[in-house]
Amino acid sequence: MRRTGFLYDERYLLHRTGSGHPECPERLTAIFAGIASSGLLEKVRRITAHRPDLAWIEAVHPRDYIERLEQACLNGETEFHGPDNQMCRATFQVALLAAGGILDTLDLIMSGELDNAFCAVRPPGHHAEPMYAMGFCYFNNIAIAARYLQKRWGIGKVAIVDIDVHHGNGTQLIFEADQTVFYYSIHEHPTFAFPGTGREFEIGRDKGLGYTKNSIVVPGQGDEIYRFLLERDLVPALEMFRPEVILVSTGFDAHADDDMADLKLTTEGYAWVMRKIRELADRFCGGKLVSILEGGYCLERLPELGRDHVAILLGD
């Protein structure tokens, strides 16, 4: 059995988005319930979050943006940069704790105390651009994690694998000119026209040319095309890149029962995807793999998806 960490902090539930908003606290409680009811909590190392040094947030987001978000929360504003991004007074602090908990998790991985981990955080992050909140996201958690690995732990090459049904426009933008971070996304396109990025010809620019790869899944497709595209696109890309750590933007919203998109990935299909990513981490990174929650909105399916996800990290 692998040494697997599980980041979950009840303070993540304090980020309130209002009645009817899909990015709700119940997402996390559903995932936690599935992991707890299966007996897996006793097999993982529980991790709680600490507020990070703002310098690590500033590695991705300028201080002006951080201060404007903080002030908006202090003022009691209920949205930031558009109606998708509903928030409350606690949102700024919760977003800091999401990023900070991930950095705490990375320390445990890099110090050799853990092999891998699942970070059940909110708010999510992969749509957040350096100066712009978007798609329920305020700080780009996974981009902050990648920069932390490089600056704090001296990691030379980080791979980000984004399996959320929506393209991680913010993450791609942040690293599109960077040859030290390989960004891969498999996503539906078009997905209700959001975010409208992530086409196959987007492959990075300047020094980062060739270090971005997007696999397109058209509406109505599911398990079979995911297997085909990951084998065709992701596996050879990582063989070329040879990452030292793999970070995963884990969105469960490609599931057939999730109404945020129109893909047909099954629970078993998700398990296959995660096993494939774990296999690649074993092959290239000595198993160093950190999964960070992004989307996933079907409360009926999140318990089983979270349970299977953790079981696979443990070595199932």
LINTADA-V769795 format. One record per backbone hydrogen bond with DSSP energy under -1.0 kcal/mol. NH is the residue of the N-H (numbers start at 1). CO is the residue of the C=O. If there is no record, write none. Layout:
NH,CO / NH,CO
This chain:
2,314 / 4,2 / 5,116 / 6,45 / 7,118 / 8,47 / 12,9 / 13,10 / 14,11 / 21,18 / 24,22 / 27,24 / 29,25 / 30,26 / 31,27 / 32,28 / 33,29 / 34,30 / 35,31 / 36,32 / 37,33 / 39,36 / 40,35 / 43,40 / 45,4 / 47,6 / 56,53 / 58,54 / 60,57 / 61,57 / 66,62 / 67,63 / 68,64 / 69,65 / 70,66 / 71,67 / 72,68 / 73,69 / 74,70 / 75,71 / 76,73 / 77,72 / 80,85 / 85,82 / 86,84 / 87,78 / 91,88 / 94,90 / 95,91 / 96,92 / 97,93 / 98,94 / 99,95 / 100,96 / 101,97 / 102,98 / 103,99 / 104,100 / 105,101 / 106,102 / 107,103 / 108,104 / 109,105 / 110,106 / 111,107 / 112,109 / 113,108 / 114,108 / 115,3 / 116,3 / 117,289 / 118,5 / 119,291 / 120,7 / 121,119 / 128,125 / 129,132 / 134,137 / 137,134 / 141,139 / 144,140 / 145,141 / 146,142 / 147,143 / 148,144 / 149,145 / 150,146 / 151,147 / 152,148 / 155,149 / 158,180 / 159,245 / 160,182 / 161,247 / 162,184 / 163,249 / 169,167 / 171,126 / 172,168 / 173,169 / 174,170 / 175,171 / 178,175 / 182,158 / 183,211 / 184,160 / 185,213 / 186,162 / 187,215 / 188,165 / 189,217 / 194,191 / 202,199 / 203,201 / 205,176 / 208,205 / 209,206 / 210,203 / 211,208 / 213,183 / 215,185 / 217,187 / 220,262 / 221,218 / 226,222 / 227,223 / 228,224 / 229,225 / 230,226 / 231,227 / 232,228 / 233,229 / 235,230 / 237,233 / 238,234 / 239,235 / 240,236 / 241,237 / 242,238 / 244,157 / 246,288 / 247,159 / 248,290 / 249,161 / 250,248 / 250,292 / 252,295 / 255,252 / 256,265 / 258,255 / 264,221 / 265,254 / 270,266 / 271,267 / 272,268 / 273,269 / 274,270 / 275,271 / 276,272 / 277,273 / 278,274 / 279,275 / 280,276 / 281,277 / 282,278 / 283,279 / 284,280 / 285,281 / 287,281 / 288,285 / 290,246 / 291,117 / 292,248 / 293,119 / 294,250 / 299,297 / 301,298 / 302,298 / 305,301 / 306,302 / 307,303 / 308,304 / 309,305 / 310,306 / 311,307 / 312,308 / 313,309 / 314,310 / 316,311
